[in-house]
Amino acid sequence: MNLRIAFACFGLATATALSAQTTTRHHELGIQLEQSYGFMYGAPMNFKTLYKVGASDKAVWRFQVGNMQFGRNYYEPSQQRSSWISMGGSIGREWRKEMNADLRFFHGPLIGAEMSMSRSISEVPPGTDNNYFYIMPNLIYVLGIQYRINPALYVAAEIHPGINTQFNYNDGNWSPNRYMSGGMNGQSALLSVAYQFETYKKGKTRKARGIVQTPE
């Protein structure tokens, strides 16, 4: 009798340990295309990267980095050289609600900022050297629909109603002229595609830390 109890306790302890080792975390990696007006897309490289993580796919933290852009121009008549660089990013929370087996609605707040730096130099007398910098913080609320292609892949369409403002810095001084805008402009409708997978949480056995399987 005592032997049976010992085996039962051992089995319960083993099951508990295995259950702890199979605790997973949900991840999503994707890209998001920006569009200029309506559903006609502009440059094919105008995209943002997406990373989402959470205890499950029902609610996730969302991290987004815009594509970094840079350029350099030279204008012959004025002998003017100009260069510029810009980038942006955001962080937010996202909740999902199942509509059917393959379709779900998602929503959540997103806060971020975009910034750009440029310099313009002209060698024609008297000569100029102008530096510009602007930062545009924004606060939006994401509303979207997600379609599950298969257990590992989905596509989504979303809009970004919200507000933003811009601060300008020119030649050593902050400009007193600032603006604020809101609503949904022509660049707020976005399409994205993402790959989703599960990993074991840190702190478990070495074997348990790898990618296990895509969610059912």
BAKEMI-379016 format. One line per 5 residues: number of its first residue (from 1); their letters; for each residue x, z, y of N, C-alpha, C. Coordinates in nm, 2 decimals. Example, Ala and Ser with C-alpha at 12.3 -4.5 7.8 and 13.67 -1.06 7.14 Angstrom:
BEGIN
1> as> 1.32 0.78 -0.57 1.23 0.78 -0.45 1.32 0.78 -0.33  1.28 0.71 -0.22 1.37 0.71 -0.11 1.29 0.79 0.00
This chain:
BEGIN
1> mnlri> 0.08 0.00 -0.12 0.00 0.00 0.00 0.09 0.00 0.13  0.19 0.09 0.12 0.28 0.09 0.24 0.35 -0.04 0.26  0.39 -0.10 0.14 0.46 -0.23 0.15 0.37 -0.34 0.22  0.24 -0.34 0.19 0.15 -0.43 0.25 0.14 -0.41 0.40  0.13 -0.28 0.44 0.12 -0.25 0.58 0.25 -0.29 0.65
6> afacf> 0.36 -0.27 0.59 0.49 -0.32 0.65 0.49 -0.47 0.67  0.45 -0.54 0.57 0.44 -0.69 0.58 0.35 -0.73 0.69  0.23 -0.66 0.70 0.13 -0.70 0.80 0.19 -0.67 0.94  0.26 -0.56 0.96 0.32 -0.53 1.09 0.43 -0.63 1.12  0.50 -0.67 1.02 0.61 -0.77 1.04 0.55 -0.91 1.08
11> glata> 0.44 -0.94 1.01 0.37 -1.07 1.05 0.31 -1.07 1.19  0.26 -0.95 1.23 0.20 -0.94 1.36 0.31 -0.95 1.47  0.42 -0.89 1.44 0.53 -0.89 1.54 0.59 -1.03 1.55  0.60 -1.10 1.44 0.65 -1.24 1.44 0.56 -1.33 1.52  0.43 -1.31 1.49 0.33 -1.40 1.56 0.34 -1.37 1.71
16> talsa> 0.35 -1.25 1.75 0.36 -1.21 1.89 0.48 -1.27 1.96  0.60 -1.27 1.89 0.72 -1.32 1.94 0.71 -1.47 1.95  0.65 -1.54 1.85 0.64 -1.69 1.86 0.55 -1.73 1.97  0.44 -1.64 1.99 0.35 -1.67 2.10 0.42 -1.66 2.23  0.51 -1.56 2.25 0.58 -1.55 2.37 0.67 -1.66 2.40
21> qtttr> 0.73 -1.72 2.29 0.83 -1.83 2.30 0.76 -1.96 2.33  0.63 -1.97 2.30 0.56 -2.09 2.33 0.49 -2.10 2.46  0.52 -2.00 2.55 0.46 -2.00 2.68 0.52 -2.12 2.76  0.44 -2.20 2.82 0.49 -2.33 2.88 0.46 -2.33 3.03  0.53 -2.42 3.10 0.51 -2.45 3.24 0.48 -2.60 3.26
26> hhelg> 0.38 -2.63 3.34 0.34 -2.77 3.36 0.42 -2.83 3.48  0.47 -2.96 3.46 0.55 -3.03 3.56 0.49 -3.17 3.57  0.50 -3.22 3.70 0.46 -3.36 3.72 0.56 -3.42 3.82  0.61 -3.55 3.78 0.70 -3.62 3.86 0.64 -3.76 3.90  0.64 -3.79 4.02 0.58 -3.92 4.06 0.63 -3.98 4.19
31> iqleq> 0.57 -4.09 4.23 0.60 -4.16 4.35 0.46 -4.19 4.42  0.46 -4.19 4.55 0.34 -4.22 4.63 0.37 -4.33 4.73  0.28 -4.43 4.72 0.30 -4.55 4.81 0.22 -4.52 4.94  0.28 -4.55 5.05 0.21 -4.55 5.18 0.16 -4.68 5.22  0.05 -4.69 5.29 -0.01 -4.82 5.33 -0.03 -4.82 5.48
36> sygfm> -0.03 -4.94 5.54 -0.05 -4.95 5.69 -0.19 -4.94 5.73  -0.27 -5.03 5.67 -0.41 -5.03 5.71 -0.50 -5.06 5.59  -0.61 -4.99 5.58 -0.70 -5.01 5.47 -0.63 -5.00 5.34  -0.64 -5.10 5.25 -0.58 -5.10 5.12 -0.48 -5.21 5.11  -0.42 -5.26 5.22 -0.32 -5.36 5.22 -0.18 -5.29 5.24
41> ygapm> -0.10 -5.30 5.15 0.03 -5.22 5.15 0.14 -5.30 5.23  0.22 -5.22 5.29 0.33 -5.27 5.37 0.46 -5.29 5.28  0.57 -5.25 5.34 0.70 -5.27 5.26 0.69 -5.20 5.13  0.74 -5.26 5.02 0.73 -5.20 4.89 0.82 -5.08 4.87  0.92 -5.06 4.96 1.00 -4.94 4.94 0.96 -4.82 5.03
46> nfktl> 0.84 -4.84 5.09 0.79 -4.73 5.18 0.71 -4.63 5.09  0.78 -4.54 5.03 0.72 -4.45 4.93 0.77 -4.31 4.95  0.70 -4.21 4.89 0.74 -4.07 4.89 0.75 -4.02 4.75  0.84 -3.93 4.72 0.86 -3.87 4.59 0.77 -3.75 4.58  0.72 -3.72 4.46 0.63 -3.61 4.44 0.68 -3.52 4.32
51> ykvga> 0.68 -3.39 4.34 0.70 -3.30 4.23 0.60 -3.19 4.24  0.53 -3.16 4.12 0.43 -3.06 4.12 0.46 -2.97 4.00  0.43 -2.84 4.01 0.47 -2.75 3.91 0.36 -2.63 3.91  0.33 -2.58 3.79 0.24 -2.47 3.79 0.23 -2.41 3.65  0.16 -2.30 3.63 0.14 -2.24 3.50 0.06 -2.33 3.41
56> sdkav> -0.03 -2.42 3.47 -0.11 -2.52 3.39 -0.14 -2.63 3.49  -0.21 -2.73 3.44 -0.24 -2.85 3.53 -0.37 -2.82 3.61  -0.43 -2.70 3.60 -0.55 -2.67 3.68 -0.52 -2.64 3.82  -0.40 -2.59 3.85 -0.35 -2.55 3.99 -0.20 -2.57 3.99  -0.15 -2.64 4.09 -0.01 -2.66 4.10 0.04 -2.65 4.24
61> wrfqv> 0.17 -2.62 4.25 0.24 -2.62 4.38 0.29 -2.77 4.40  0.28 -2.82 4.52 0.32 -2.96 4.54 0.43 -2.97 4.64  0.54 -3.04 4.60 0.65 -3.06 4.69 0.67 -3.21 4.71  0.68 -3.25 4.83 0.69 -3.39 4.86 0.80 -3.42 4.96  0.88 -3.53 4.93 0.99 -3.57 5.02 0.97 -3.72 5.05
66> gnmqf> 0.96 -3.75 5.18 0.95 -3.89 5.22 1.08 -3.96 5.21  1.07 -4.09 5.20 1.19 -4.17 5.18 1.27 -4.17 5.31  1.40 -4.15 5.30 1.49 -4.15 5.41 1.51 -4.29 5.45  1.50 -4.32 5.58 1.52 -4.45 5.64 1.63 -4.44 5.74  1.71 -4.55 5.75 1.82 -4.55 5.85 1.85 -4.70 5.88
71> grnyy> 1.90 -4.72 6.00 1.93 -4.86 6.04 2.03 -4.87 6.16  2.08 -4.99 6.18 2.18 -5.01 6.29 2.16 -5.15 6.34  2.15 -5.16 6.47 2.12 -5.29 6.53 2.22 -5.32 6.64  2.24 -5.45 6.67 2.33 -5.49 6.78 2.26 -5.61 6.85  2.25 -5.59 6.98 2.19 -5.70 7.07 2.30 -5.76 7.15
76> epsqq> 2.32 -5.89 7.13 2.43 -5.96 7.20 2.42 -5.97 7.35  2.30 -6.02 7.41 2.30 -6.03 7.55 2.34 -5.91 7.63  2.29 -5.79 7.59 2.31 -5.67 7.66 2.43 -5.59 7.60  2.48 -5.64 7.49 2.59 -5.57 7.42 2.55 -5.43 7.39  2.43 -5.42 7.34 2.37 -5.28 7.31 2.38 -5.26 7.16
81> rsswi> 2.42 -5.14 7.12 2.42 -5.10 6.98 2.33 -4.98 6.97  2.25 -4.98 6.86 2.15 -4.87 6.84 2.16 -4.84 6.69  2.14 -4.71 6.66 2.13 -4.66 6.52 2.03 -4.55 6.51  1.97 -4.53 6.40 1.86 -4.44 6.38 1.85 -4.39 6.24  1.79 -4.27 6.22 1.77 -4.22 6.09 1.64 -4.13 6.09
86> smggs> 1.56 -4.13 5.99 1.44 -4.05 5.99 1.41 -4.01 5.84  1.34 -3.90 5.83 1.30 -3.84 5.70 1.19 -3.74 5.72  1.13 -3.70 5.62 1.02 -3.60 5.62 0.99 -3.54 5.49  0.91 -3.43 5.49 0.88 -3.36 5.37 0.76 -3.27 5.39  0.71 -3.22 5.28 0.59 -3.13 5.29 0.58 -3.04 5.17
91> igrew> 0.51 -2.93 5.18 0.48 -2.84 5.07 0.34 -2.79 5.07  0.28 -2.77 4.96 0.14 -2.73 4.96 0.09 -2.68 4.82  -0.04 -2.66 4.82 -0.11 -2.61 4.69 -0.22 -2.71 4.66  -0.24 -2.73 4.53 -0.34 -2.83 4.48 -0.42 -2.77 4.37  -0.55 -2.78 4.38 -0.64 -2.74 4.27 -0.72 -2.86 4.22
96> rkemn> -0.75 -2.86 4.09 -0.81 -2.97 4.02 -0.95 -2.92 3.96  -1.04 -3.02 3.96 -1.17 -2.99 3.89 -1.21 -3.11 3.81  -1.23 -3.09 3.68 -1.26 -3.20 3.59 -1.40 -3.26 3.62  -1.40 -3.39 3.63 -1.53 -3.47 3.65 -1.58 -3.52 3.51  -1.49 -3.57 3.43 -1.51 -3.61 3.29 -1.38 -3.61 3.22
101> adlrf> -1.38 -3.67 3.10 -1.26 -3.66 3.01 -1.13 -3.71 3.08  -1.15 -3.82 3.16 -1.03 -3.88 3.22 -1.02 -3.87 3.37  -1.12 -3.83 3.44 -1.13 -3.83 3.58 -1.14 -3.68 3.64  -1.07 -3.65 3.74 -1.08 -3.52 3.81 -1.06 -3.53 3.96  -1.12 -3.44 4.03 -1.11 -3.43 4.17 -1.01 -3.32 4.20
106> fhgpl> -0.92 -3.35 4.31 -0.83 -3.24 4.35 -0.82 -3.23 4.50  -0.78 -3.11 4.54 -0.78 -3.08 4.69 -0.69 -2.97 4.71  -0.65 -2.95 4.84 -0.56 -2.84 4.88 -0.49 -2.87 5.01  -0.44 -2.76 5.07 -0.37 -2.77 5.20 -0.22 -2.82 5.18  -0.17 -2.88 5.28 -0.03 -2.94 5.28 0.02 -2.92 5.42
111> igaem> 0.14 -2.86 5.43 0.21 -2.85 5.56 0.35 -2.92 5.55  0.38 -2.99 5.66 0.51 -3.06 5.65 0.56 -3.10 5.79  0.66 -3.19 5.79 0.71 -3.23 5.92 0.79 -3.36 5.90  0.80 -3.44 6.00 0.88 -3.56 6.00 0.97 -3.56 6.12  1.09 -3.60 6.10 1.19 -3.60 6.22 1.27 -3.73 6.22
116> smsrs> 1.31 -3.77 6.34 1.39 -3.89 6.36 1.50 -3.87 6.47  1.61 -3.93 6.44 1.72 -3.92 6.54 1.77 -4.07 6.57  1.80 -4.10 6.69 1.85 -4.23 6.73 1.95 -4.22 6.84  2.03 -4.33 6.85 2.13 -4.34 6.96 2.14 -4.48 7.01  2.14 -4.51 7.14 2.14 -4.64 7.19 2.26 -4.64 7.29
121> isevp> 2.35 -4.74 7.27 2.47 -4.75 7.36 2.48 -4.89 7.41  2.49 -4.91 7.54 2.51 -5.04 7.61 2.64 -5.04 7.68  2.72 -5.15 7.66 2.85 -5.16 7.72 2.85 -5.25 7.84  2.73 -5.30 7.88 2.72 -5.38 8.01 2.72 -5.28 8.12  2.81 -5.30 8.22 2.81 -5.21 8.34 2.67 -5.19 8.40
126> pgtdn> 2.64 -5.07 8.44 2.72 -4.95 8.44 2.73 -4.88 8.30  2.67 -4.93 8.20 2.68 -4.87 8.07 2.58 -4.75 8.05  2.53 -4.74 7.93 2.44 -4.63 7.90 2.47 -4.57 7.76  2.43 -4.45 7.74 2.45 -4.38 7.61 2.33 -4.28 7.60  2.23 -4.32 7.53 2.11 -4.24 7.52 2.09 -4.19 7.38
131> nyfyi> 2.05 -4.06 7.37 2.02 -4.00 7.24 1.88 -3.95 7.24  1.81 -3.97 7.13 1.67 -3.93 7.12 1.66 -3.85 6.99  1.57 -3.76 6.99 1.53 -3.68 6.87 1.39 -3.64 6.88  1.31 -3.65 6.78 1.17 -3.60 6.78 1.14 -3.54 6.64  1.06 -3.44 6.65 1.01 -3.37 6.53 0.86 -3.36 6.54
136> mpnli> 0.79 -3.40 6.43 0.64 -3.40 6.43 0.59 -3.32 6.31  0.56 -3.19 6.34 0.50 -3.11 6.23 0.35 -3.15 6.21  0.30 -3.13 6.09 0.16 -3.16 6.06 0.10 -3.07 5.96  -0.03 -3.05 5.97 -0.11 -2.97 5.88 -0.23 -3.05 5.83  -0.24 -3.08 5.70 -0.34 -3.16 5.65 -0.41 -3.10 5.53
141> yvlgi> -0.52 -3.15 5.49 -0.59 -3.11 5.37 -0.61 -3.23 5.28  -0.55 -3.22 5.16 -0.55 -3.33 5.07 -0.69 -3.34 5.00  -0.75 -3.46 4.99 -0.87 -3.48 4.91 -0.84 -3.60 4.82  -0.86 -3.59 4.69 -0.82 -3.71 4.61 -0.90 -3.71 4.47  -0.88 -3.83 4.41 -0.93 -3.85 4.28 -0.82 -3.89 4.19
146> qyrin> -0.81 -3.83 4.07 -0.70 -3.86 3.97 -0.76 -3.92 3.84  -0.70 -4.02 3.79 -0.75 -4.09 3.67 -0.63 -4.08 3.56  -0.67 -4.02 3.45 -0.57 -4.00 3.34 -0.56 -4.12 3.26  -0.45 -4.20 3.26 -0.43 -4.32 3.18 -0.41 -4.28 3.04  -0.32 -4.18 3.01 -0.30 -4.12 2.88 -0.25 -3.98 2.90
151> palyv> -0.23 -3.90 2.80 -0.19 -3.76 2.82 -0.07 -3.74 2.90  0.02 -3.84 2.92 0.14 -3.82 2.99 0.14 -3.89 3.13  0.05 -3.97 3.16 0.05 -4.06 3.28 -0.08 -4.06 3.35  -0.08 -4.05 3.48 -0.20 -4.07 3.56 -0.18 -4.14 3.69  -0.28 -4.19 3.75 -0.28 -4.25 3.88 -0.38 -4.18 3.97
156> aaeih> -0.35 -4.17 4.10 -0.44 -4.10 4.19 -0.45 -4.17 4.33  -0.56 -4.15 4.39 -0.58 -4.20 4.53 -0.63 -4.08 4.61  -0.57 -4.07 4.73 -0.60 -3.95 4.81 -0.60 -3.99 4.96  -0.67 -3.90 5.04 -0.67 -3.92 5.19 -0.62 -3.78 5.25  -0.57 -3.79 5.37 -0.51 -3.68 5.43 -0.57 -3.64 5.57
161> pgint> -0.69 -3.59 5.58 -0.74 -3.55 5.71 -0.66 -3.43 5.76  -0.63 -3.43 5.89 -0.55 -3.32 5.94 -0.51 -3.34 6.08  -0.41 -3.26 6.13 -0.37 -3.27 6.27 -0.21 -3.27 6.27  -0.16 -3.33 6.38 -0.01 -3.33 6.40 0.02 -3.33 6.54  0.14 -3.29 6.58 0.19 -3.29 6.71 0.33 -3.34 6.71
166> qfnyn> 0.38 -3.38 6.83 0.52 -3.43 6.84 0.60 -3.36 6.95  0.72 -3.33 6.93 0.81 -3.27 7.03 0.93 -3.37 7.04  0.97 -3.40 7.16 1.07 -3.50 7.19 1.19 -3.43 7.26  1.31 -3.47 7.22 1.44 -3.42 7.28 1.52 -3.54 7.33  1.55 -3.55 7.45 1.62 -3.67 7.51 1.73 -3.63 7.60
171> dgnws> 1.85 -3.67 7.57 1.97 -3.65 7.65 1.98 -3.50 7.70  1.97 -3.41 7.61 2.00 -3.27 7.64 1.88 -3.19 7.69  1.76 -3.25 7.69 1.64 -3.18 7.74 1.52 -3.21 7.65  1.44 -3.10 7.64 1.31 -3.12 7.57 1.21 -3.18 7.66  1.14 -3.28 7.62 1.04 -3.35 7.71 0.92 -3.26 7.73
176> pnrym> 0.87 -3.25 7.85 0.75 -3.18 7.87 0.62 -3.25 7.82  0.64 -3.38 7.79 0.53 -3.46 7.74 0.51 -3.45 7.59  0.40 -3.39 7.54 0.38 -3.37 7.40 0.23 -3.42 7.38  0.21 -3.46 7.25 0.07 -3.50 7.22 0.03 -3.44 7.09  -0.10 -3.43 7.07 -0.15 -3.38 6.94 -0.26 -3.47 6.90
181> sggmn> -0.27 -3.51 6.77 -0.37 -3.60 6.72 -0.43 -3.54 6.59  -0.54 -3.59 6.56 -0.61 -3.54 6.43 -0.70 -3.65 6.38  -0.76 -3.61 6.27 -0.85 -3.71 6.20 -0.79 -3.78 6.08  -0.83 -3.90 6.06 -0.77 -3.98 5.95 -0.73 -4.11 6.01  -0.60 -4.14 6.02 -0.56 -4.26 6.08 -0.54 -4.37 5.97
186> gqsal> -0.48 -4.48 6.00 -0.47 -4.59 5.91 -0.37 -4.57 5.80  -0.28 -4.47 5.81 -0.18 -4.44 5.72 -0.21 -4.33 5.63  -0.33 -4.28 5.62 -0.36 -4.16 5.55 -0.42 -4.18 5.41  -0.44 -4.31 5.37 -0.49 -4.33 5.24 -0.37 -4.37 5.15  -0.35 -4.30 5.04 -0.23 -4.32 4.96 -0.27 -4.33 4.81
191> lsvay> -0.18 -4.40 4.74 -0.19 -4.42 4.60 -0.06 -4.36 4.53  -0.08 -4.30 4.42 0.04 -4.24 4.35 0.03 -4.26 4.20  0.14 -4.25 4.13 0.15 -4.26 3.99 0.25 -4.15 3.95  0.21 -4.07 3.84 0.30 -3.96 3.80 0.30 -3.94 3.65  0.42 -3.89 3.61 0.44 -3.85 3.47 0.43 -3.70 3.45
196> qfety> 0.36 -3.65 3.36 0.34 -3.51 3.34 0.39 -3.46 3.20  0.45 -3.34 3.20 0.50 -3.29 3.08 0.50 -3.13 3.08  0.53 -3.07 2.97 0.54 -2.93 2.96 0.68 -2.89 2.92  0.73 -2.77 2.97 0.85 -2.71 2.92 0.82 -2.57 2.90  0.91 -2.51 2.81 0.90 -2.36 2.79 0.96 -2.29 2.91
201> kkgkt> 0.91 -2.17 2.94 0.95 -2.10 3.06 1.10 -2.05 3.03  1.17 -2.02 3.13 1.31 -1.96 3.12 1.30 -1.82 3.06  1.41 -1.79 3.00 1.42 -1.65 2.94 1.39 -1.65 2.80  1.35 -1.76 2.74 1.31 -1.77 2.59 1.44 -1.82 2.52  1.42 -1.85 2.39 1.54 -1.89 2.31 1.59 -2.02 2.36
206> rkarg> 1.72 -2.06 2.33 1.77 -2.18 2.38 1.69 -2.30 2.33  1.65 -2.29 2.21 1.57 -2.40 2.15 1.44 -2.42 2.22  1.38 -2.31 2.28 1.25 -2.32 2.34 1.26 -2.37 2.48  1.38 -2.39 2.54 1.39 -2.43 2.68 1.37 -2.58 2.71  1.37 -2.66 2.60 1.37 -2.80 2.62 1.22 -2.85 2.64
211> ivqtp> 1.21 -2.98 2.67 1.08 -3.04 2.68 1.01 -3.04 2.55  0.88 -3.00 2.54 0.82 -2.99 2.41 0.72 -3.10 2.38  0.62 -3.12 2.47 0.53 -3.22 2.44 0.44 -3.24 2.57  0.38 -3.36 2.57 0.28 -3.38 2.68 0.15 -3.31 2.65  0.08 -3.27 2.76 -0.05 -3.20 2.73 -0.15 -3.29 2.67
216> e> -0.24 -3.22 2.59 -0.35 -3.30 2.53 -0.45 -3.34 2.63
